[in-house]
Amino acid sequence: MSATLIPLIVGALIGIVPSLINKYFDTRNEQKRWEREQLVAKREKFQTQLSQTGRKLFTMQHTINWYVWLAHTNPAKIDTERLEKYDEEVHPLFPEVLGELVEIAVISPPAYEVLNNAFQELMDLDAIFAKRMTHHLENRKLSLENAADINELLDRVISAKDLVINKVKEAMNHQQAA
């Protein structure tokens, strides 16, 4: 009986061992494929998030630029109604960008740091513009000192466009880290 049992056991092992080896490699390959798909999905999400945030940063910069330019070239056009319109255009973007920056921070903290610098600059420009325009509306005239401040602010807002471009590019470089 043992003479017939040994070939049966050997035959069973010959059939089972390759099957187990194949199963091991199939599982390992499936895991690697899943990991690659997750990496691609993560990169796509990162690129989408950067794109959305970059567009909103540019929208903020352009809107601030437009109103500062208007204050520079024709201060009489800056009235309460126009400033309310400015608020309606710019301020809804602040919480949207903040939320998107949180999502970017989760994916890539270095990219968040880079974009947050651009966002902080735009927030500063917004605050400066608001102070200048409040002063302008209270006094109903644009003093020479305030005009010089507006000129300086206009230069800073215009350079913020390049800052935003450079920060978005720099954040894209952090995609590999994501």
Secondary structure, 3 states (H helix, E strand, C coil): CHHHHHHHHHHHHHHHHHHHHHHHHHHHHHHHHHHHHHHHHHHHHHHHHHHHHHHHHHHHHHHHHHHHHHHHHCHHHCCHHHHHHHHHHHCCHHHHHHHHHHHHHHHCHHHHHHHHHHHHHHHHHHHHHHHHHHHHHHHCCCCHHHHHHHHHHHHHHHHHHHHHHHHHHHHHHCCCCC
